[in-house]
Amino acid sequence: MLLQIKDTLIPFWDKLPKDSQFFKHYMQNINYAKLKNVAEGKAEEEAMHFKDAVDKMTRDHESAEKSYSPMGNRKRVPYV
């Protein structure tokens, strides 16, 4: 009885021989899926950072176009 419970708790791939082609392929696919999920998360995070930076630069550019220099004779235009 106890062995049956223990057997049901062990994932099927742990029961396979480690040098089996199926085991190697299965574990490789699991690792690929994990790496893919991590890479997608990083890409989304970096995309948000770039979007925030573009928004900030746009706001700074718009506010600089509206403001005047201390001398009062030229508009301030930031470099693009």
Order of alpha helices (4+ residues) and beta strands (2+ residues): alpha-alpha-alpha
